[in-house]
Amino acid sequence: MSFTSSLDPNKDNPYHPLPPDSESLLSPSSAAGALHRKDDSREKGRSKTTNLEDIEDESQKQKNISEGSSSPHRKNAPINRYALAGAILASTNSVLLGYDIGVMSGAALFIKEDLKITSTQVEILVGSLNVCSLIGSLASGKTSDWIGRRYTIILAAATFLIGAILMGLAPSYSFLLAGRLIAGIGVGYSLMIAPVYVAELSPTLTRGFLTSLPEVFINIGILLGYISNYALSGLPETLNWRLMLGFAAIPAVVVAIGVLAMPESPRWLVMRGRRAEARRVLVKTSETKEEAELRLSEIVEAASFCGGASSSSAWQGEGVWKEMIFRPSRQLRRILIAAIGVNFFMQASGNDAVVYYSPEVFRDAGIENRRQQVGVTVIMGLAKTSFVLISAFYLDRFGRRPLLLLGSIGMALSLAGLGLGSKYLEYSNEKPVWAIALCVVAVCSAVSFFSIGLGPITWVYSSEIFPMKFRAQGSSLAISVNRLVSGVVSMTFLSISREISFGVTFFALSAIMVVGTVFFYLFLPETKGKSLEEIGTLFEDQVENDNYKPLLS
């Protein structure tokens, strides 16, 4: 049975799959009705009398409208400048974590000598920020549902600013540790809120690129930290590390001021019943008014499905934790497994520990000069930043799964190569140049493959797969696991490596990445080209689209 002429694919105007005299049907209510009709046609598709090709044509046409494309066959969408500006401002918050990771790799060398602390105290100092970021991650979901995404970003920047000032002025180890604990809370807030905000603001076709920007800025921060280490390493030890850590206050101030010009998330506005404000934001972040209206109708429908939250301005995320933890649906359970799993393997890969302790790794590989150790980390930072940019630009073209699998396989091989080089140097009396070069190349390769796959895609996945009602608090739960594992790995990496050697440690991390690759293949479906409201269907019991692999039960 064919559809009527109102769905005729030969209509002249590609934005209107409706008759020319039906302009009024583009209102939010009628757009929602069109979406309901599309859902009804999918249900009828299970009967013998419905033409499956017609359903696919209709679905594609509706998708083209919601994505704002001017042609059903157009694959490359322009990046909306307003959405890009908001994404950049929000992602600038991620520079704070990146800078801390990069700068601590060098500052720890000088802190250890200046304050006369042990290696165990250095591990506690480095890992404490990640452990305390767990607090910020857990609190960020509820906070952002309460005060909004935008003000949560300001709160994150202000908290980190206080911590950075305390670290820069620290007269003792305990004072320095207190500063890192406070900064860690700010990092926890920023890691959750930046990807969620960007995902909720972005159009579908460019969401992968825009949501990967936080990881791009993390890598820019790491590179800036490395450059700061190299530039300030020649100063007296009582001054250089304080300047290295204190400079983190500068981006925090920039973020806090810049966020004031950002719009609020349209999905949060709808959940609070502020549809007029949400429509204004969507018009600015969409290519056409028709696209904005259809995006709004999808959001309103999804909000109503989540419990009618959109009709109440008093909604503040009540009952979400209880439903997620104690009585999740089958679909939500699968989403939680995917989100928590990808965050777990992101940090179990040991990437943060390798970056934090890269000078120690290079010293163990035979590079004795401290300035050379810091200089090699700059090369590593350039590699990380370059590859994360490549990944960001191709996420929406190739999809999440291919890049994630490529990155995790590459990490497994690189870590195995690093383990091989480290073991050879361990039993070699001479330290041959080729073995040292192998270790340096393997480290740069490992962090580059991380930047292609797990680095950006973890944030993209965590922020886009949860239904609207659960997005903020679900992401906060997943990222809390991320922070917990990061803290444990960072605080034990040196101790474990000294007990079993760096070589065996890297072989173990390689094995973890092999397991992670299998997990990603089985449990993480492709989300490219899907709106946030459509992604939840990928985790249902039956997935009819052959482009997406069904998940294991």
URUR-V614769 format. One record per residue. N is the residue number from 1. OMEGA is omega in whole degrees, 0 to 359 (NA if undefined). Layout:
N:OMEGA ; N:OMEGA
This chain:
1:183 ; 2:176 ; 3:181 ; 4:184 ; 5:178 ; 6:177 ; 7:181 ; 8:182 ; 9:183 ; 10:177 ; 11:187 ; 12:186 ; 13:185 ; 14:179 ; 15:186 ; 16:173 ; 17:183 ; 18:179 ; 19:182 ; 20:181 ; 21:184 ; 22:181 ; 23:182 ; 24:182 ; 25:181 ; 26:174 ; 27:181 ; 28:183 ; 29:180 ; 30:177 ; 31:177 ; 32:177 ; 33:177 ; 34:178 ; 35:177 ; 36:179 ; 37:178 ; 38:178 ; 39:180 ; 40:181 ; 41:176 ; 42:178 ; 43:180 ; 44:181 ; 45:179 ; 46:180 ; 47:184 ; 48:188 ; 49:185 ; 50:179 ; 51:183 ; 52:181 ; 53:178 ; 54:179 ; 55:181 ; 56:178 ; 57:180 ; 58:180 ; 59:180 ; 60:180 ; 61:178 ; 62:180 ; 63:180 ; 64:179 ; 65:183 ; 66:179 ; 67:178 ; 68:180 ; 69:183 ; 70:180 ; 71:179 ; 72:184 ; 73:183 ; 74:185 ; 75:184 ; 76:180 ; 77:176 ; 78:179 ; 79:179 ; 80:186 ; 81:181 ; 82:177 ; 83:179 ; 84:179 ; 85:178 ; 86:180 ; 87:180 ; 88:180 ; 89:179 ; 90:183 ; 91:178 ; 92:176 ; 93:182 ; 94:175 ; 95:183 ; 96:178 ; 97:181 ; 98:180 ; 99:180 ; 100:179 ; 101:182 ; 102:186 ; 103:181 ; 104:179 ; 105:178 ; 106:183 ; 107:182 ; 108:179 ; 109:182 ; 110:177 ; 111:181 ; 112:182 ; 113:183 ; 114:182 ; 115:178 ; 116:181 ; 117:183 ; 118:178 ; 119:178 ; 120:178 ; 121:176 ; 122:178 ; 123:179 ; 124:180 ; 125:181 ; 126:184 ; 127:184 ; 128:180 ; 129:180 ; 130:179 ; 131:181 ; 132:175 ; 133:174 ; 134:179 ; 135:179 ; 136:180 ; 137:180 ; 138:183 ; 139:189 ; 140:181 ; 141:179 ; 142:180 ; 143:182 ; 144:174 ; 145:184 ; 146:186 ; 147:180 ; 148:182 ; 149:186 ; 150:182 ; 151:174 ; 152:176 ; 153:177 ; 154:179 ; 155:179 ; 156:181 ; 157:181 ; 158:179 ; 159:179 ; 160:178 ; 161:179 ; 162:179 ; 163:180 ; 164:178 ; 165:179 ; 166:180 ; 167:181 ; 168:182 ; 169:188 ; 170:177 ; 171:185 ; 172:180 ; 173:182 ; 174:178 ; 175:178 ; 176:179 ; 177:179 ; 178:178 ; 179:179 ; 180:177 ; 181:179 ; 182:179 ; 183:179 ; 184:178 ; 185:177 ; 186:178 ; 187:179 ; 188:176 ; 189:186 ; 190:181 ; 191:180 ; 192:193 ; 193:183 ; 194:179 ; 195:180 ; 196:180 ; 197:183 ; 198:179 ; 199:182 ; 200:181 ; 201:193 ; 202:168 ; 203:187 ; 204:189 ; 205:180 ; 206:183 ; 207:180 ; 208:179 ; 209:185 ; 210:182 ; 211:176 ; 212:181 ; 213:176 ; 214:178 ; 215:176 ; 216:181 ; 217:172 ; 218:181 ; 219:174 ; 220:177 ; 221:177 ; 222:180 ; 223:177 ; 224:177 ; 225:178 ; 226:180 ; 227:177 ; 228:177 ; 229:184 ; 230:183 ; 231:185 ; 232:185 ; 233:180 ; 234:180 ; 235:179 ; 236:184 ; 237:179 ; 238:184 ; 239:191 ; 240:183 ; 241:178 ; 242:176 ; 243:179 ; 244:182 ; 245:183 ; 246:180 ; 247:179 ; 248:179 ; 249:184 ; 250:178 ; 251:179 ; 252:178 ; 253:180 ; 254:180 ; 255:183 ; 256:179 ; 257:184 ; 258:183 ; 259:180 ; 260:180 ; 261:183 ; 262:174 ; 263:175 ; 264:178 ; 265:181 ; 266:180 ; 267:175 ; 268:179 ; 269:178 ; 270:179 ; 271:177 ; 272:177 ; 273:183 ; 274:188 ; 275:181 ; 276:178 ; 277:178 ; 278:180 ; 279:180 ; 280:179 ; 281:182 ; 282:177 ; 283:180 ; 284:183 ; 285:178 ; 286:181 ; 287:180 ; 288:176 ; 289:178 ; 290:178 ; 291:180 ; 292:181 ; 293:180 ; 294:176 ; 295:180 ; 296:181 ; 297:177 ; 298:181 ; 299:180 ; 300:179 ; 301:180 ; 302:179 ; 303:178 ; 304:178 ; 305:180 ; 306:175 ; 307:177 ; 308:182 ; 309:184 ; 310:182 ; 311:184 ; 312:179 ; 313:181 ; 314:182 ; 315:182 ; 316:176 ; 317:182 ; 318:172 ; 319:184 ; 320:181 ; 321:181 ; 322:181 ; 323:181 ; 324:189 ; 325:191 ; 326:180 ; 327:177 ; 328:173 ; 329:178 ; 330:179 ; 331:181 ; 332:179 ; 333:179 ; 334:177 ; 335:179 ; 336:179 ; 337:181 ; 338:184 ; 339:180 ; 340:180 ; 341:182 ; 342:177 ; 343:177 ; 344:184 ; 345:176 ; 346:182 ; 347:176 ; 348:176 ; 349:179 ; 350:184 ; 351:181 ; 352:180 ; 353:179 ; 354:180 ; 355:180 ; 356:188 ; 357:181 ; 358:176 ; 359:177 ; 360:179 ; 361:180 ; 362:176 ; 363:178 ; 364:179 ; 365:176 ; 366:177 ; 367:189 ; 368:184 ; 369:185 ; 370:180 ; 371:176 ; 372:177 ; 373:179 ; 374:180 ; 375:178 ; 376:178 ; 377:176 ; 378:176 ; 379:179 ; 380:179 ; 381:177 ; 382:179 ; 383:180 ; 384:184 ; 385:181 ; 386:185 ; 387:177 ; 388:175 ; 389:177 ; 390:180 ; 391:182 ; 392:183 ; 393:184 ; 394:181 ; 395:183 ; 396:177 ; 397:183 ; 398:181 ; 399:184 ; 400:186 ; 401:182 ; 402:181 ; 403:179 ; 404:180 ; 405:176 ; 406:181 ; 407:183 ; 408:176 ; 409:178 ; 410:178 ; 411:180 ; 412:181 ; 413:181 ; 414:179 ; 415:176 ; 416:176 ; 417:177 ; 418:177 ; 419:179 ; 420:179 ; 421:180 ; 422:179 ; 423:178 ; 424:180 ; 425:180 ; 426:183 ; 427:180 ; 428:180 ; 429:190 ; 430:185 ; 431:181 ; 432:184 ; 433:183 ; 434:180 ; 435:177 ; 436:179 ; 437:178 ; 438:180 ; 439:180 ; 440:180 ; 441:181 ; 442:177 ; 443:179 ; 444:178 ; 445:181 ; 446:181 ; 447:178 ; 448:177 ; 449:174 ; 450:181 ; 451:176 ; 452:188 ; 453:188 ; 454:184 ; 455:182 ; 456:189 ; 457:176 ; 458:181 ; 459:179 ; 460:181 ; 461:184 ; 462:185 ; 463:187 ; 464:187 ; 465:180 ; 466:171 ; 467:187 ; 468:182 ; 469:185 ; 470:192 ; 471:185 ; 472:185 ; 473:174 ; 474:177 ; 475:180 ; 476:177 ; 477:181 ; 478:182 ; 479:173 ; 480:174 ; 481:177 ; 482:183 ; 483:180 ; 484:180 ; 485:178 ; 486:179 ; 487:180 ; 488:180 ; 489:182 ; 490:184 ; 491:182 ; 492:187 ; 493:182 ; 494:182 ; 495:180 ; 496:181 ; 497:179 ; 498:180 ; 499:186 ; 500:180 ; 501:179 ; 502:182 ; 503:180 ; 504:178 ; 505:181 ; 506:174 ; 507:178 ; 508:178 ; 509:176 ; 510:179 ; 511:178 ; 512:180 ; 513:174 ; 514:178 ; 515:179 ; 516:179 ; 517:178 ; 518:179 ; 519:181 ; 520:182 ; 521:186 ; 522:193 ; 523:184 ; 524:179 ; 525:177 ; 526:181 ; 527:181 ; 528:174 ; 529:179 ; 530:173 ; 531:180 ; 532:181 ; 533:181 ; 534:189 ; 535:181 ; 536:181 ; 537:180 ; 538:183 ; 539:177 ; 540:185 ; 541:182 ; 542:177 ; 543:188 ; 544:183 ; 545:183 ; 546:180 ; 547:184 ; 548:180 ; 549:177 ; 550:181 ; 551:175 ; 552:179 ; 553:NA
